[in-house]
Amino acid sequence: MGDTYLGEVRARASTTSRAAPEDVYDVIADLRSHLVWAGERAPDPTFKLLTMEAPEGAAAVGTEFTSTGANFNGTFHDRSVVTEATRPNVFVIESRSRLDRKRGKEWEAHFVHRYDVETDGTGSRITCSETIHPVNYVPYWLKPWSRSILRWFLERAVRKHLGNLARLAEERSTVAGG
């Protein structure tokens, strides 16, 4: 995406699902389903997906889409592309994001959202790795002294979204009886 980055922050969360890896992957690759598991079912109204313009069906490498998301201090506006899609194990989305902040100046970042899905006993282990690359400046919440707090918050929020993803995959799964 051609940006000069001002450092990076990484967070990682995981959960399990009774659904098979193929079923979990199918929900992740259905970009519009993100509006359900990371949007309408999100437990925190200040950290959720709000809108998405994406093609129907399973996304593949090169699929582009736009979305908006709530943030405690404003609204994210994202332009994203799928950069890896290896069924049933890996799905990667890279986003060029702009946060229109309620307080403070507009912030730009490059996000990498990586989903790894592995067989786990009778179902799946879903791991999401988030990498944040600030582009135009490093806000206070990404300063070295506050990164552990941000990482804790982000991992907690992503874990909740992953729980919603796992449940949606189970609901749609024929293997798990959904």
C-alpha positions as CSV (number, residue, x, y, z in Angstrom):
1,M,0.0,0.0,0.0
2,G,3.1,2.2,-0.3
3,D,3.1,3.8,3.1
4,T,6.0,4.7,5.4
5,Y,5.1,3.2,8.8
6,L,5.9,4.7,12.2
7,G,6.2,1.4,14.1
8,E,3.7,-1.4,14.6
9,V,1.6,-3.0,17.3
10,R,0.5,-6.6,17.3
11,A,-2.3,-8.4,19.1
12,R,-3.5,-12.0,19.0
13,A,-6.6,-13.8,20.2
14,S,-8.1,-17.2,19.7
15,T,-11.1,-19.4,20.5
16,T,-12.5,-22.8,19.6
17,S,-15.5,-23.8,17.6
18,R,-17.4,-27.1,17.2
19,A,-17.6,-26.3,13.5
20,A,-15.1,-27.9,11.0
21,P,-12.3,-25.7,9.7
22,E,-13.9,-25.5,6.3
23,D,-17.1,-24.2,7.8
24,V,-15.3,-21.6,9.9
25,Y,-13.3,-20.5,6.8
26,D,-16.5,-20.2,4.7
27,V,-17.9,-17.7,7.3
28,I,-14.7,-15.7,7.3
29,A,-14.5,-15.7,3.5
30,D,-18.1,-14.5,3.3
31,L,-17.2,-10.8,3.9
32,R,-20.8,-9.8,4.5
33,S,-21.0,-12.2,7.4
34,H,-18.6,-10.0,9.2
35,L,-21.5,-7.5,9.6
36,V,-23.2,-10.2,11.8
37,W,-20.4,-11.6,13.9
38,A,-18.3,-8.4,14.2
39,G,-21.2,-6.0,13.8
40,E,-24.8,-6.7,14.9
41,R,-23.6,-9.3,17.5
42,A,-20.7,-7.3,18.8
43,P,-21.1,-6.8,22.6
44,D,-19.6,-3.3,22.6
45,P,-21.4,-0.6,20.5
46,T,-18.2,1.5,20.5
47,F,-16.1,-1.3,18.9
48,K,-17.9,-2.9,16.0
49,L,-18.3,-3.0,12.2
50,L,-21.1,-0.7,11.0
51,T,-21.3,-1.0,7.2
52,M,-19.7,-2.9,4.4
53,E,-19.8,-2.7,0.6
54,A,-18.5,-6.1,-0.5
55,P,-19.3,-8.6,-3.3
56,E,-21.6,-11.5,-2.4
57,G,-20.1,-15.0,-2.0
58,A,-16.7,-16.2,-1.0
59,A,-13.9,-13.6,-1.2
60,A,-10.6,-14.6,-2.9
61,V,-7.2,-13.0,-3.2
62,G,-7.6,-9.6,-4.8
63,T,-11.2,-9.0,-3.6
64,E,-11.6,-5.4,-2.6
65,F,-14.2,-3.9,-0.3
66,T,-15.0,-0.9,1.9
67,S,-16.4,-0.7,5.4
68,T,-16.9,1.6,8.4
69,G,-16.5,0.7,12.0
70,A,-17.3,2.3,15.4
71,N,-14.4,3.2,17.6
72,F,-14.7,4.7,21.1
73,N,-13.3,8.0,19.7
74,G,-14.9,8.1,16.2
75,T,-15.5,6.1,13.1
76,F,-13.1,4.1,10.9
77,H,-13.4,4.3,7.1
78,D,-11.6,1.3,5.5
79,R,-10.5,0.3,2.0
80,S,-9.5,-3.3,2.2
81,V,-8.2,-6.1,0.0
82,V,-7.9,-9.9,0.6
83,T,-4.2,-10.7,0.3
84,E,-4.3,-14.4,1.2
85,A,-7.1,-17.0,1.0
86,T,-6.0,-20.6,1.5
87,R,-9.1,-22.7,2.3
88,P,-9.5,-23.9,5.0
89,N,-6.6,-22.5,7.0
90,V,-5.6,-18.9,6.2
91,F,-7.4,-15.7,5.4
92,V,-5.7,-12.3,5.4
93,I,-7.2,-8.9,4.9
94,E,-5.2,-5.7,4.6
95,S,-6.9,-2.4,5.2
96,R,-6.0,1.2,4.6
97,S,-7.9,3.0,7.4
98,R,-8.8,6.5,8.4
99,L,-10.2,7.2,11.8
100,D,-12.3,10.3,11.9
101,R,-11.8,11.1,15.6
102,K,-14.3,12.9,17.8
103,R,-11.4,14.5,19.7
104,G,-8.0,14.8,18.0
105,K,-6.9,14.9,14.4
106,E,-7.7,12.3,11.8
107,W,-5.5,9.2,12.0
108,E,-4.4,6.9,9.2
109,A,-3.2,3.4,9.6
110,H,-2.6,0.1,7.8
111,F,-4.1,-2.9,9.4
112,V,-3.4,-6.6,8.7
113,H,-6.1,-9.0,9.9
114,R,-4.9,-12.6,9.7
115,Y,-7.2,-15.5,10.5
116,D,-5.7,-19.0,11.0
117,V,-8.0,-21.9,11.3
118,E,-6.8,-25.3,12.5
119,T,-8.3,-28.6,13.3
120,D,-8.8,-28.9,17.1
121,G,-10.2,-32.2,18.2
122,T,-13.8,-32.3,16.9
123,G,-13.8,-28.8,15.7
124,S,-11.5,-25.8,15.0
125,R,-9.2,-23.4,16.7
126,I,-9.5,-19.9,15.3
127,T,-6.7,-17.4,15.8
128,C,-6.8,-13.8,14.7
129,S,-3.6,-11.8,14.6
130,E,-4.0,-8.0,14.3
131,T,-1.1,-5.8,13.2
132,I,-1.4,-2.1,13.3
133,H,1.0,0.2,11.3
134,P,0.4,3.9,12.0
135,V,0.9,6.0,8.9
136,N,0.6,9.7,9.6
137,Y,1.4,9.8,13.3
138,V,1.5,7.7,16.4
139,P,-1.5,8.5,18.7
140,Y,-1.1,8.3,22.5
141,W,-2.7,4.8,22.7
142,L,0.1,3.4,20.5
143,K,2.9,5.0,22.4
144,P,5.3,2.4,24.1
145,W,4.0,3.2,27.6
146,S,0.3,2.4,26.7
147,R,0.7,-0.5,24.2
148,S,0.2,-3.2,26.8
149,I,-3.2,-1.6,27.8
150,L,-4.2,-1.3,24.1
151,R,-3.1,-4.9,23.4
152,W,-5.2,-6.1,26.3
153,F,-8.2,-4.2,25.1
154,L,-7.8,-5.3,21.5
155,E,-7.2,-8.9,22.3
156,R,-10.3,-8.9,24.6
157,A,-12.5,-7.3,22.0
158,V,-11.2,-9.6,19.2
159,R,-11.7,-12.7,21.4
160,K,-15.4,-11.7,21.8
161,H,-15.8,-11.2,18.0
162,L,-14.1,-14.6,17.4
163,G,-16.6,-16.1,19.8
164,N,-19.4,-14.7,17.6
165,L,-17.6,-16.0,14.5
166,A,-17.4,-19.5,16.1
167,R,-21.1,-19.5,17.0
168,L,-22.1,-18.3,13.5
169,A,-20.0,-21.1,11.9
170,E,-21.7,-23.6,14.2
171,E,-25.1,-22.3,13.3
172,R,-24.3,-22.6,9.6
173,S,-22.4,-25.9,9.9
174,T,-23.9,-29.2,8.9
175,V,-21.1,-31.0,10.8
176,A,-22.0,-29.3,14.1
177,G,-25.7,-29.9,13.5
178,G,-26.5,-26.3,12.6
